[in-house]
Amino acid sequence: MSSNMNNYPYQFWDERRGKIQSKKGGWVVGKGVFNHGYSMMDDLVGKVSYMQVVVLNATGRMPERAVADWFEAAHICMSWPDPRIWCNQIGALGGTTRTSVVAATTAGILAADAKSYGSKPLLQGVRFIQAALHDNHRGVSPEEIVSNECAKHRGKPNITGYARPLAKGDERVVALERVQKVLGLPVGEHLQLALQIEIILLRNFDEGMNVNGYASAFLSDLGYTDEEIYRIFALVVNSGVTACYVDTHDKAPDAFFPLRCADIEYTGKMRRPVP
């Protein structure tokens, strides 16, 4: 026991004992509040957009206003006030049970941190298109990229960033492409390849690119990493969740989506006596 204790890296902890170290910024009493080298009150407040500060805090880099405006448009695209959406449904349930708006919205955000929807699939979407472009530079054609992905899934194009459950096409891509053109933001190599892959998938499988595929490629062209993109979009669903909370909070309590026990199809063990 004593030998193991002596070998433990106490020096690492002792060097940090009683200290909070940060490379991001902080409040210096009497001097100001600082953020990544900027004075927040003098350099940021009233001079840059809120979304520019969101990206700055997530990446350490101040984006151009046009890029931040695109991020803002993407946040609008990805947060709908529809209580049928899983994360929004949690916000609606919070409203009907009269919990606080903060608790309901936070719970909805956590529900959107999922593998199949929300912001987390952007990690896989970015990794796919960046790896695909790397392969393309080595001579792998878009057709071969699609074929190789299909081979991993028994011939099906199970590619993150393409296809969409319940509907064909993605109106969010159309909207964000329009914003991209208005802001004068370029179409780079990743997005060009993503569009080529979409043509192949539409022709062979009738499946197009979704907003994940578009955003992953577009933001990869701007130099963002998968983790940076995930961090920027951490709260992307919050506005829609809050809207659904307010909708049910302003109605009679416990009125949202009530169910009887008979409405649930139980497939477990049959009723049995308790020993």
N, C-alpha and C positions, 0 to 999 in steps of 0.2 A: 504493500500500500504506500509506504513512505517513499520508495524508489520511484513509483509512478508519479506521485505528487511532485517530487523534485524535478522531474522531467517535463512537467506541464508548462506551457508558455506563458507564465505569469508576467514576464517582461512586456509582452505585447499589450496586456491589459493595463499594467501599471503605467505605461507611457501615455495611456489615454484616460487614466483614472481622474474622475472629477472634471473632465473636459468634454465639451461638445465641439467637434471639429466639422467644418463645412467648407466646401469649395464653391458653393452656390451663392451664398450671400448671407444677409442677416441685418438686424437692427443695431446700429451703433448709436447709443444714447447720446443725444446732443449733436450728432453729425448727420444722421439720416438712415434710410433703409436702402440696402444695396442688393442687387440681383444680377449675378453673372457680370459684375463690373459696371453695371448701370446704376445710377441713382434713381430709384423707383419714382420718387416724387418729382424730380427735376427732368429726368430723361425719358420716362415712360408714360406717366400719367398725362393724358391729354395729347400725347404725341404719337403713340402707336396704338394699334387696336388690341382689344382683349385677347383675340386669337393669336396675335403675334407673341404675346406674353405666355400664353399656354404652350406654344411650340418652343419658345425660349426655355421654359422651365422643364420641358420634356426632353430637350435635346442639347441645351447649352448654347444654341445658335439662334440668333435673331433672323427670322425669315423676311423676305421681301413682303411688302403689303399685299401684292397680288397673290402670292402663295398662301398667305394667311387668309385672304378672302376666299380662296378655293377651299381651304380647310373648313371655313365657316359654312360655305355652301354644302359641303359634304356632311357636316353635322346636321344641317337642316334636312338633307335627303334621308338620313338614317335614323330619324327619331320621329315616328308618327304617333298621333294620339288615337291609336286603335286598341281598345282593351282586349281584343282577341289575341294580340301578340303576347307571348309568354311573359316577358319582363313587364310589359304594361299591365298585364292582368294582375301581377303582384301589387303594382301601384294602386290599381282599382280596388283590390281586396283591402289594402291598407286604408283607403278612403272610406270604404263601407263599414269597416270596424273601428273607425275613428282613431287610428294611430296618428303619429305626427307625420307631416309631409317629408321631413328629413328621413325618418325611419323607412317610410314607404318607398321613397325615391332611391335611397341607398340599397334597399333590398332588391329593387328592380334592376339597378346597375349590376349588382352581384349576380343576379340571374342571367344577365347578358354576357357574363364572362364564361362563355360556353364554347365547346368545340365546334358546334354546328351553326351557330349564328352569333351576332354581336361583333365585338372587336377582335376577339381571340383568333378567329379564322384568318385574319389578315397576316398573322405570323406565317402560316403555311402558304398563303397566297403569294406573299413576297418571296419566300424561299423558293417556291416553284418557278416563278418567272425569272428570278435572278440566276438560278441554276440552268434554266432553259436557255437564257441568253449566253451563258458561259459555254454551254454545249453547242449552241449555234455558231459561236465564234470559232469553235474547233471543227466546224464543218457539218454538224448535225442539222438536217433540214427541219423545218416546221412539221412536215409530214412524219418524219421519223420521231420527233419529240412526242407527237400525239400517239403514234404507234407504240412507242416504248411505254408511255403511261397506261395505255389500254392493256398492254401485256401484263401489267401489275395487277389488274383487276378483272381478269377473265374476259378480256375483250371490251370492257365498258370504259368510257371516258370519265372516270371518277377523278376529275382534276379540280382542285380548289380554285375558285375564281370563275368557273364555268358551270352552266346549267343553273336551274332554279326550281325549287319545289313549287307545285301548284300553278305556276304561270310560265309562259314563254316570254323571253325578252326581259329587259329591266329598264323601266322608265327613269330610274336614277342615273343610269349611264348616259342616257340622252341628255338629261338636265345638266350633268356635270361636264359633259363634252361641250355643251353650249357655253357654260361658265368659263371653261378653259380657253375657248376661242375668244370670248369677250375680254378676258384678262390678258390675252397675248402670251399664254404659256405654251411652250413647244411640245410637239410630239416627239419623244425620244426613242432610242433603240428598244427599250423594254416594251413600250406601248406599241410600237410598230410590230414587234414579234407577237405580242398578245393579240393584236388584230388579225395577224396572219393565222394564228392558231384558231381563232374564232371562225374564220372562213372555212377551215377544214372541218371543224366540229359541226358547223351548220350544214355543210354539204353531206357529211357522212352520218351524223347522229341527230340533226335538227336541234342542236343545243348551242346557245350563244353565251357570250361573256356576261357575267353579272357584275354588280358594283364592286365586289371584292377584287375580281380580276382586273378591272379597270383601275381602281385606286392603287392596287399593289404595283402595277406596271408604271402608272403615271408617277407615283411617289418614288419608285426606284430610280426613275430617270432624273429626279431632283436630288438624288444622293442620300435619301433616308434609308436607314436600316430597318429590318423587320421589327426589332425591339422598339426603336424610336417611333415607328408608325403605331404600334400597339399602345404605347404610352400616350401619344397624342390623342388617340381615340378612346381613352380609358372611360370617359364619361359620356360617350356619344349618344346613349339612349335616354339620358336623364330628362330631357325636356318632354318627351312623349310620355314617360312614366309619370311625371308630375301632372301633366294634363289629365291623365286617366285617374289619378288620385283626386284631383279637384272635382272631376265630373261626378264621382261616386260620393265624395264627401258632402257635396251640395244637395244630395238626394237623401231619402229616408235611410237610416242605418240598416245594415244587413240586407239591402235590397239587390246587391249585385250578384247575379248568377247563382241563385239558391238551388240546391239539389236535395232530393230525397235519397235515402239509402237505397231505395229501389231503382234509382237512376244509375247506380254504379253496378257494373257487371263484375261480380266477385268470382275469381277463378281459383281461390286457395282451397284449403282443407274444409271439409264440411263441418257443421256445428257439432261439437262434442263436449261431454261433461268435463268439468275441471276436477282433477284428482283431489 
